[in-house]
Amino acid sequence: MVKPIPRLKLQGFNNLTKALSFNIYDICYAVTPEQRDRYIEYIDEAYDSDRLTKILTDVADIIGANILNIARQDYDPQGASVTILISEEPVIDKRDAGRDIISDAVVAHLDKSHITVHTYPETHPHNGIATFRADIDVATCGVISPLKALNYLIDSFESDIVTMDYRVRGFTRDVRGKKHFIDHRINSIQEYLAKHIRTKYEMFDVNVYQENIFHTKMHVKEFDLETYLFEAHAKDLSFKERLRIESLLKREIEELFHGRNLS
């Protein structure tokens, strides 16, 4: 749970914007071109816009937000996007007082809270590496916090590598007029990760405390070739082939984790 500073008495609305951004990668090896094509088909089916909408709807429920509008799209040849506009308070159409009906006019309202996801499945044309990237943003304004959905989002995807950024921007005023630039205690995103995630991943931080910017990168600790093979088994490969594939996969993981090509 988010560790709050003793509750602030505010002048009006809490204007702090809390933004949590993810890059999540799943990496695998597909031996043949046909298997690479089937990997893309599998990812497109497993993480189509309907599945992504379900995940983001769950996120809204976890953080205690109210959904105002949903836009979703599946792309050709691959990939999908979902955007959900959310608010901290429920919005009721005045013409239907007492009923939980959201007015169409709300869609045009500039609410500062949203949840988005975009997916990017791709395969290397020559060496058999296939990757699936999901970019996720959860931005909230008010007392609700995207950190509550942190563990659920990591568990919802096949996450070999996760890069996370959390920022608190803007300010809010208390009843005495004093500005507050953050309303909860945080030293690291890692503080909000469940034990099973902390056990599974190697994690590194780059934090800029004076700017309320927190950055955590993590990758799976254990390397088991079997878990990276798509429609294949390690026992069916020669020792030399296993070494070659392991080398390719480990290099891909390192490059994605560090965000640069290795010489």
C-alpha positions as CSV (number, residue, x, y, z in Angstrom):
1,M,0.0,0.0,0.0
2,V,1.0,3.6,-0.6
3,K,2.4,5.1,2.7
4,P,0.7,8.4,3.1
5,I,2.0,11.5,4.7
6,P,-0.3,12.5,7.6
7,R,-3.5,13.5,5.8
8,L,-3.4,17.0,4.4
9,K,-6.2,19.4,4.7
10,L,-6.4,20.8,1.2
11,Q,-7.8,23.9,-0.5
12,G,-10.1,22.2,-3.0
13,F,-8.9,19.4,-5.3
14,N,-5.6,17.5,-5.0
15,N,-3.7,18.7,-8.1
16,L,-0.8,16.3,-7.9
17,T,-0.3,14.1,-10.9
18,K,1.2,10.6,-10.3
19,A,2.4,8.8,-13.4
20,L,3.6,5.2,-13.5
21,S,5.1,4.0,-16.8
22,F,6.2,0.5,-17.8
23,N,8.2,-1.1,-20.6
24,I,7.6,-4.8,-20.3
25,Y,9.4,-7.3,-22.5
26,D,8.8,-11.0,-23.2
27,I,11.6,-12.7,-25.2
28,C,11.7,-16.1,-26.9
29,Y,13.4,-18.1,-29.6
30,A,11.5,-19.6,-32.5
31,V,13.5,-22.0,-34.5
32,T,11.8,-21.8,-37.9
33,P,10.2,-19.0,-39.9
34,E,6.8,-20.7,-39.5
35,Q,7.2,-20.9,-35.7
36,R,8.1,-17.1,-35.7
37,D,4.9,-16.4,-37.6
38,R,2.9,-18.6,-35.1
39,Y,4.5,-16.7,-32.2
40,I,3.2,-13.4,-33.5
41,E,-0.2,-15.0,-34.0
42,Y,-0.1,-16.3,-30.4
43,I,0.8,-12.9,-28.9
44,D,-1.8,-11.1,-31.0
45,E,-4.4,-13.5,-29.7
46,A,-3.2,-13.6,-26.1
47,Y,-2.9,-9.8,-25.8
48,D,-5.6,-8.5,-28.2
49,S,-7.6,-5.4,-27.4
50,D,-10.3,-7.4,-25.5
51,R,-7.7,-8.9,-23.2
52,L,-5.9,-5.6,-22.7
53,T,-9.2,-3.9,-21.9
54,K,-9.9,-6.5,-19.2
55,I,-6.4,-5.9,-17.7
56,L,-6.8,-2.1,-17.7
57,T,-10.4,-2.3,-16.3
58,D,-9.0,-4.4,-13.5
59,V,-6.3,-1.7,-12.9
60,A,-9.0,1.0,-12.7
61,D,-10.8,-1.1,-10.1
62,I,-7.6,-1.8,-8.1
63,I,-6.7,1.9,-7.8
64,G,-10.3,2.9,-7.1
65,A,-10.9,4.9,-10.2
66,N,-14.1,5.4,-12.2
67,I,-14.0,4.6,-15.9
68,L,-15.3,7.4,-18.2
69,N,-14.5,6.2,-21.6
70,I,-12.7,3.3,-23.4
71,A,-11.0,3.4,-26.8
72,R,-9.4,0.3,-28.2
73,Q,-7.8,-0.9,-31.5
74,D,-6.3,-4.1,-33.0
75,Y,-3.7,-3.4,-35.7
76,D,-2.8,-5.1,-39.0
77,P,-0.4,-6.9,-39.2
78,Q,0.0,-7.0,-35.4
79,G,-0.3,-5.2,-32.1
80,A,-3.1,-3.5,-30.1
81,S,-3.8,-0.4,-28.1
82,V,-6.3,0.5,-25.4
83,T,-6.9,3.9,-23.7
84,I,-9.2,4.4,-20.7
85,L,-10.1,7.8,-19.4
86,I,-10.7,7.7,-15.7
87,S,-11.7,9.9,-12.8
88,E,-11.4,9.8,-9.1
89,E,-15.0,10.6,-8.5
90,P,-18.0,8.9,-10.2
91,V,-19.7,11.1,-12.8
92,I,-23.5,11.0,-12.9
93,D,-25.6,12.4,-15.7
94,K,-27.9,15.0,-14.0
95,R,-30.8,14.0,-16.2
96,D,-30.7,10.5,-14.6
97,A,-30.1,11.4,-11.0
98,G,-29.6,8.4,-8.8
99,R,-28.5,6.2,-11.7
100,D,-24.9,5.4,-12.5
101,I,-25.1,6.6,-16.1
102,I,-22.1,8.6,-17.5
103,S,-23.0,11.4,-19.8
104,D,-21.6,11.4,-23.4
105,A,-20.4,14.9,-22.7
106,V,-17.9,13.5,-20.3
107,V,-15.8,12.0,-23.1
108,A,-14.8,15.5,-24.2
109,H,-13.9,16.6,-20.6
110,L,-10.2,17.1,-20.0
111,D,-9.8,14.7,-17.2
112,K,-6.1,14.4,-16.1
113,S,-6.3,10.6,-15.3
114,H,-5.9,7.9,-17.8
115,I,-4.6,4.3,-18.4
116,T,-3.0,3.3,-21.7
117,V,-1.3,0.2,-23.2
118,H,0.3,-0.3,-26.6
119,T,1.8,-3.7,-27.7
120,Y,4.7,-4.3,-30.1
121,P,5.2,-8.0,-31.2
122,E,8.2,-8.4,-33.5
123,T,10.6,-11.1,-34.7
124,H,14.2,-10.9,-36.0
125,P,14.1,-11.9,-39.7
126,H,17.3,-14.0,-39.5
127,N,18.4,-15.2,-36.0
128,G,15.1,-16.5,-34.5
129,I,14.7,-14.0,-31.7
130,A,11.2,-12.9,-31.1
131,T,10.1,-10.2,-28.6
132,F,6.9,-8.8,-27.3
133,R,6.9,-5.3,-25.8
134,A,4.1,-3.7,-23.9
135,D,4.2,0.0,-23.0
136,I,1.8,0.9,-20.2
137,D,1.0,4.2,-18.6
138,V,-1.2,4.8,-15.5
139,A,-1.6,8.5,-14.7
140,T,-3.8,9.7,-11.8
141,C,-4.8,13.1,-10.4
142,G,-6.0,13.3,-6.8
143,V,-5.5,10.9,-3.9
144,I,-5.8,7.6,-5.9
145,S,-2.4,6.1,-6.7
146,P,-1.2,4.0,-9.7
147,L,1.3,2.2,-7.4
148,K,-1.5,0.0,-6.1
149,A,-1.7,-1.7,-9.5
150,L,2.1,-2.2,-9.8
151,N,2.2,-6.0,-9.0
152,Y,-1.0,-6.8,-10.9
153,L,0.4,-5.3,-14.1
154,I,3.8,-7.2,-13.8
155,D,1.9,-10.4,-13.2
156,S,-0.5,-9.9,-16.1
157,F,2.2,-10.1,-18.7
158,E,5.0,-12.6,-19.5
159,S,7.6,-10.2,-18.1
160,D,11.3,-11.1,-18.6
161,I,12.4,-7.5,-18.4
162,V,10.6,-4.6,-16.8
163,T,11.5,-0.9,-16.8
164,M,9.4,1.3,-14.6
165,D,9.3,5.1,-14.1
166,Y,7.2,6.8,-11.4
167,R,6.9,10.6,-11.2
168,V,4.9,13.0,-9.1
169,R,4.4,16.3,-10.8
170,G,2.7,19.6,-10.0
171,F,1.7,20.7,-6.6
172,T,-1.4,21.1,-4.3
173,R,-2.1,23.6,-1.5
174,D,-3.2,23.0,2.0
175,V,-5.7,25.2,3.8
176,R,-2.9,27.5,5.0
177,G,-1.8,28.0,1.4
178,K,1.4,26.0,1.6
179,K,2.4,24.1,-1.5
180,H,3.0,20.4,-1.3
181,F,4.8,18.6,-4.1
182,I,4.2,15.0,-2.9
183,D,1.6,13.6,-0.6
184,H,3.1,10.1,0.2
185,R,6.4,8.7,1.3
186,I,8.5,6.8,-1.3
187,N,12.2,6.0,-1.5
188,S,12.0,3.4,-4.3
189,I,9.5,1.7,-6.5
190,Q,10.9,-1.5,-5.1
191,E,9.1,-0.8,-1.8
192,Y,5.8,-1.4,-3.5
193,L,6.7,-4.7,-5.1
194,A,5.3,-8.0,-3.8
195,K,7.8,-10.5,-2.3
196,H,7.4,-13.1,-5.1
197,I,8.4,-10.4,-7.6
198,R,11.4,-9.2,-5.6
199,T,12.5,-12.8,-5.3
200,K,12.2,-13.5,-9.0
201,Y,13.9,-10.4,-10.4
202,E,17.3,-8.7,-10.2
203,M,16.6,-5.0,-9.7
204,F,18.4,-1.7,-10.1
205,D,17.4,1.8,-9.2
206,V,18.1,5.3,-10.5
207,N,16.2,7.8,-8.4
208,V,16.2,11.6,-8.4
209,Y,14.6,12.3,-5.1
210,Q,14.6,16.1,-5.3
211,E,12.6,15.9,-8.5
212,N,10.2,13.1,-7.3
213,I,11.4,10.9,-10.1
214,F,11.9,7.1,-9.4
215,H,13.3,4.6,-11.9
216,T,13.6,0.8,-11.5
217,K,14.8,-1.7,-14.0
218,M,14.6,-5.5,-13.5
219,H,15.2,-8.7,-15.3
220,V,14.5,-12.4,-14.4
221,K,17.3,-13.8,-12.3
222,E,17.3,-17.4,-13.5
223,F,18.0,-18.4,-17.1
224,D,16.3,-21.6,-18.2
225,L,16.5,-22.1,-22.0
226,E,13.4,-24.3,-22.0
227,T,11.2,-21.4,-20.9
228,Y,12.5,-19.3,-23.8
229,L,11.8,-21.8,-26.6
230,F,8.6,-21.4,-28.6
231,E,7.2,-24.8,-29.9
232,A,10.5,-26.5,-29.2
233,H,12.3,-28.3,-26.4
234,A,16.0,-28.0,-25.3
235,K,16.4,-31.8,-25.3
236,D,15.7,-31.9,-29.0
237,L,18.6,-29.6,-29.8
238,S,22.3,-30.4,-30.1
239,F,24.6,-29.2,-27.4
240,K,26.2,-26.8,-29.9
241,E,22.8,-25.4,-31.0
242,R,21.7,-24.9,-27.3
243,L,24.9,-22.9,-26.7
244,R,24.3,-20.8,-29.8
245,I,20.7,-20.0,-28.9
246,E,21.5,-19.3,-25.2
247,S,24.2,-16.8,-26.4
248,L,21.7,-15.0,-28.7
249,L,19.0,-14.8,-26.0
250,K,21.3,-13.6,-23.3
251,R,22.7,-10.9,-25.6
252,E,19.1,-9.8,-26.4
253,I,18.2,-9.6,-22.8
254,E,21.3,-7.6,-22.0
255,E,20.8,-5.2,-24.8
256,L,17.1,-4.6,-24.0
257,F,17.9,-4.3,-20.3
258,H,20.6,-1.7,-20.8
259,G,18.9,0.0,-23.8
260,R,21.9,-0.1,-26.1
261,N,23.6,-2.4,-28.6
262,L,26.5,-4.4,-27.2
263,S,29.8,-4.3,-29.2
